[in-house]
């Protein structure tokens, strides 16, 4: 079973540079003054910001790094409830939190209420979590073709059963849920999903303003977030999608009326976004984007902690490669440096590559809004055979193997 990760990343402080962030907060001060702290059960997020769970990214090291810049609720990577229920050791390794993490937030993906009931009950009984989030938005084929993730809201009765099982097993621990607008433009599910979450006892619901078929392509539909907020009145509604810079969070709250924001790809390679968000919600101007020398120090701290967490330098640095590319995005480093960052195998490699960079290099401000990580539109969403034939059916999709994370 998993052990706690007892280290806390302390990022090097970032000094002000000379670049200016996009726009000014002058027009957003009214929005900043009107926001309220986010309440999720017994927990308060001030400002009302949540780190989105991202597979392969939001491990304890990354969460701790982000938390060193500013406050939020930091949610861990998605893990399969079925895999946990049947004792898959690799999946239990995801149930790891830093000694200072509060709340300890875990996202579960499930297709069977029995799995959720058993796993949430155990997590609560063993005092492993303070907050459980349910994933009903993952568009990845290996999840949706099993009837999980974004496929679940198509079957409202099954969705309700899963949520009810989690809430009942959680007791005083808050349960939230995250979902998308639907499968595609024809199969919209988000309003029903929000109503179900509210009716079955969720502490909050979060909407990613894209359909499953969009994956991460195209602009997020903030109007859907506004419509959900009109529909769901008794619990907080959070918005997710296109929070690239701090003013975007204020704009989303102002335009949609949502109660808080969920930040995903915008913080990849930019954990200091949480500092900027705290300043924005406090009505302060954003600090200038860091010069690359400061970014390099954050990279070194991140990589060192990842080595300690993984216990294997080569494994950790290979995992860090994607982070290195995100940190470098928008800086004029040259193709050779970028290629070398993509081939890191050791901390010595990282130091050698960074030694060849210009610490005074400034970021291209346009790159702050450039998409990071996943992208690309799919032509269809993979679903189990016959899944659309009986949407009122509340029976779980056919059980899959116990490691189905």
WOJO-V6792 format. One record per helix or strand of 3 or more residues. SS is the DSSP state (hx for helix, st for strand). FROM is the first residue (numbers start at 1). TO is the last residue. If there is no record, write none. Layout:
[[SS FROM TO] [SS FROM TO]]
This chain:
[[hx 26 34] [st 38 40] [st 43 45] [st 49 51] [hx 60 67] [st 73 80] [hx 81 85] [hx 89 92] [st 105 109] [hx 113 125] [st 131 136] [hx 141 144] [hx 149 154] [hx 156 170] [st 174 180] [hx 190 199] [st 204 208] [hx 222 231] [st 236 240] [hx 246 256] [st 260 263] [hx 265 267] [hx 273 281] [hx 292 310] [hx 313 328] [hx 335 341] [hx 347 355] [hx 365 369] [hx 387 389]]
